[in-house]
Amino acid sequence: MPSQSPIDPVLRLFPKNSLETIRLAFFDMDHTLIDNDCDLSWKEYLVDKGLAGWTDRLRGRWHFWMYRLGRLNPVRFMRFQLAQFQGKTGDEMAPLLAEHFAGYVLPKLYPAVPAILADLRARGIPCILITATNREIAAPLAAHLGMDGLLATQLARDAAGRFTGSVEGVYCLGANKLLLMEPEAARRGLGLDQVMYWGDSGNDIPVLKAVGFPVAANPAPGLRTEAVRQGWPVIDLG
């Protein structure tokens, strides 16, 4: 174990002996682990590939700003976002998802992230990716990083296994993340007071307030202000 690891500056901002309490770490994905918004880059990729019209690039950016402002309409957004999934099987989408990951996601991985994850695991702390992005888009990054789990928005499929273009269950955004995190922690015999969560946006504030060990990672201005007010650790990986 190196004498100074990327996680040390964060741990020093928690009370002494925190490592004896932290038993599980959840990480948001976009702008937390990667300098990218995968929902936005997915549409950019489809337009670049000729599989979506040029207006989708503009509509994707509009939805992104609504998300940043905390005003995203989930139903409208998912109808737009999942248009190219509808009627397709997982096997049919797999090559596109892999190409999107290789060209648009992996190059945006923050360099310190693998070492941070490795350090936490070496300390006996499993690391789980949790994101509003749908599971199909998020899964390649989770696999690449060797995450110990993935919680994400689930896409509905019909009886033939084809995507319906709608969401099944919880849209994993903002406070809704707690609906997935709490059962996952409980399954491991843990409470949220034993959980660390890394998030970057104002949408993450309800989650950061709910866990025992909040970390504002690459925080947007609103979250940075709240983190200073709350005394949460802040780390910039860019």
C-alpha positions, 0 to 999 in steps of 0.5 A: 500500500503506498504511503500516500494514496488518492483516497487519503485526502478525503479520509482525513476530512472524516472523523478519526477511525472512519475506516472502521465504520465505512463498509460500502462505497457507492459512486455516481458515474457521470462527472464523478468517475468520468468527465462525460455525461453518458446519456448525452454522449450516447445521442452524440454517438448515434448522430455521428454514426448516422443512426439518429437525426441531427436534431437529436444532438440539440435535443440531447443537449437541451435535456442535459441542461434541464438535468443540470438545472434540476428540471428534467422531465423523466418521462419525456427524457426517457421517451427521447433517450430510448428511441433507438432501443425500442424493438431491439434485443440486447444482442442487437444493441451490444455492438453499438454500446461497446463502440460508444463506450470505447470511443466516447466514455473510456477516454473520459475516465478520470486517471485517479479513479482506478487507484481510488477504487483499488485503495478502497477495495484493499481496505475491504470496502466494496465499490458499487456504481449507481447512476441514472443512466440506463444499465445497458449504457453504464454496464461497460464502464462498471465491467471495465472498472471491476465494480462490485455491483451496478445499480442503474435505471432498468429498461423494460423488455417484452416477452420476446426480450426486446426493449420496449422503449420504457423504464422498468421500476425506479428511475435512478435519479436524485433521491430515488437512488436511496430506494436502490441503495438502502436495500443493497446496503441492507442485503449486506447487513449495513445501514446508510450510516456505514456507507460512503457516496461520491456525487457531483451534482445538485441532484446528489444532495439528498443522497449525500445528506442521507449517508454517513460519509458523503463526498462531493466529487468534481462538484457542480457550483450548487453542490460545491456551495452545499458541501462547504456549508455541510463540511463535506469532503470535496475532491477534484479529479479533473 
